[in-house]
Amino acid sequence: MRKLSDKQWRILSPLLPRQNFSRGGKPRADDKKTVEGILWILTTGAQWSELPPKYGSSVTCWRRFTQWKKQGVWKNIWQKLLVILDKQERLTWEVAYLDGTFASAKKGDQK
């Protein structure tokens, strides 16, 4: 997995939540390194415990990933990136689709 370019980071960083120091605390782990760790996990399919040390703590990456998921950060990033790509005419909406996993529904009690 390659690192995020400066241009990519300039787009992503304003979309991430900022740390609130109003209650004190030490500065959190570097957001860029953490995002790169999360992307490494998502692109490799590896387990969090297999995260290479260069991305920081696997627990930090996992925690930030799940917190941002609950806060809707990833959905917001996805939507913003779609807008940017659409403005650059880099999307072909006629052939766009969403992929999903399908599971059969369990049949109810049939008496």
N, C-alpha and C positions, 0 to 999 in steps of 0.2 A: 504494500500500500504506500503510495507516495504521500508526501506531506501536502497540506493545503497550501495553495499559492497565496501570495500576499493579496492578490485581487479577490480570490475566493474568500479569504478571511475578512477582508473589508466588507464584503456583502453579508457574511454570516454573523460577525461579532455584534452588530447592533441589534440583532434579532434574539440574542441570548439574554436571559435575566441577569441583572446586576446584583452583586452581593450587597446586602443591607448591613451596614456597620453601625446602625443606630443602637444595637444591643451589644456592641463590642465584638470581640472575636478576632481571630487571626485571618489574614487573607487566605482565600481558598486556593486550591491547586489551579494551575494555569488552564484557562478555558480552551485555548487552542490545542494544547497537548491532549486535554481530555476529549475534545471533539474528535481529534485524530484517532484516539484510542477507541472511541465508540464506533467510528467509521471502519476501523480495522476489524472489530468484532463483527459488524454487520456485513462486511464484504467477504470475510473468510468463513463465517459460520462457526468460528471457534467458540469455546466456552470462555466465560469471563476470567476464569482462573488461568487461562492460557495466554492472557494479554501480555505482550512483551514489556519488560520494565521501562523501555524508552517512552512509553505512553503514560507512565505514572501508575498509581494504584488502581488495580482492577476494581476494588470496592468503590473507589471514588468515581470511576467511569460508570460503573453500574448504577450507583446511587443517582448520579446526575442524569443519566439516561432515563431512569424511571421517573424521577421528579419532573423532568422536562416533558416527558410523555403525559403525565397527569395534568400538567399546567398548559398543555396544548402548544408547547414551543415547537415541536417537530412538525405539527400540522401547519403552523404559521410559517415556518421556514419553507416547507413544501409549496405553500400557496404563493409566497413571495418569489420563489425561484421560478414557478410557472409564469408569473406575470413578467419577470425579467426575460425569460426565454421567449415568451410570446411577443414582447416588444421588439426583440431582436430577430423575429421571424424564424426562430430555430425550432418551432414546433409545427407539426403537421397534424392539425386537429382532426382531419378526415380519417386518419388511421390511428388515432389515440384510443386507448382502452385501459381498463383497470384489470389487474389480475387478482384472482381470489381463490381461496381454497374452499372446496365444496365438500360438505359432509352430509350424508343421508340423514333425514329426520327419523327418529325412532317412532314407530307406529304405536299408537295408544292401545289401551286394553280393548280388544275386539271380542265382545261377548255376543 
